[in-house]
């Protein structure tokens, strides 16, 4: 990665790093046409069992356009994770493993082809903790691979179940960055209104999954886990006081650590769509726990994510520089002279 006069001029790192962006290897669809599953359909859609994905946006595979947009937005490095709709929860275990190997090897090749601009996350199998841990370890040593993306929802045990300890242990030992991303969230209120899924359901899923992990001691047992929750952490920062109040009311809760202490061990992306909310998030978690996130290339993201950090009130220049890239550089070992 090269220095940029655009990025974080007041910070110790000097780079802008977007940790929440999505990509698909350009050759994936062609490679899958010779595989039995998932099926490639018309309109750049894939079928996972009974589920068809939505049409795959061209922006996910167009690397030249991605790099040009990064230049326009002042982003030096993107940490790209696979399109979450590629989660193979409907496939049989062997087919899911084969697909994820193909996808993740393609992601690694994408990052290796652009070492100064891209790093990749491997997609993990949400339905199989053992397979997820094995894939994280298999990809951890690949050049350009920074960690893994894990769907918050899907088949299998809940993420606070002890079955997942093998993944948290592997990620902690490797120092891997893990991005927890909503997937398949159902409306907690049982409502079906256009747009409500992105507005409420996805943040609610993040809140419930990470909240359960905090309440059951996962973050205490794996203090070295580098887990990032997207969309500003859902409702976690705003409801941290409620976590503590109800935690105290549980048997023995008054003698234990408050759940908010565990929540402050998480990393949060900056995608709040509100400068005031971003300032609140940094006040809750600490500016050293907030990472720039845009959700590129989706319309529910924020193409002006860099400007949003700069506009957030109550952030010092040092805090802004840390959020824009200093924190991510430290996590990913990307600080350059």
Number of C-alpha atoms within 10 A of each C-alpha: 15 13 15 14 10 14 20 25 15 13 18 17 23 25 30 31 28 28 29 25 20 22 25 25 21 16 12 15 19 10 12 17 13 10 13 9 19 22 16 21 14 7 10 13 17 22 18 21 14 7 12 16 16 12 12 17 16 14 16 21 18 14 17 10 13 17 18 12 15 19 13 10 16 21 24 23 26 26 24 28 27 23 16 18 17 19 25 27 21 17 17 12 15 9 16 23 19 12 21 21 18 15 23 26 17 19 28 23 19 24 24 18 14 15 14 16 19 24 26 31 30 30 29 28 27 24 21 20 21 15 18 24 20 17 21 27 19 13 21 22 12 16 15 24 28 26 27 27 25 24 22 23 24 19 13 14 15 17 22 19 13 14 15 19 18 16 23 26 17 17 24 18 13 16 17 24 24 25 26 20 21 25 19 16 18 16 17 11 8 8 11 10 8 8 10 12 18 15 12 17 23 23 22 21 24 27 20 15 17 26 20 17 20 23 20 15 15 21 24 16 12 15 15 17 24 20 23 25 26 27 24 26 27 25 17 25 23 14 13 18 14 14 19 18 16 13 19 17 10 9 9 9 15 14 8 10 15 20 26 23 15 19 23 18 20 20 27 31 25 34 27 22 17 14 20 14 18 25 20 18 23 24 13 17 19 16 23 18 21 29 31 30 28 27 23 24 18 14 9 14 18 19 19 12 24 24 14 20 23 18 16 18 14 15 20 12 14 17 21 26 26 28 31 32 30 26 26 28 21 12 15 16 10 18 19 12 9
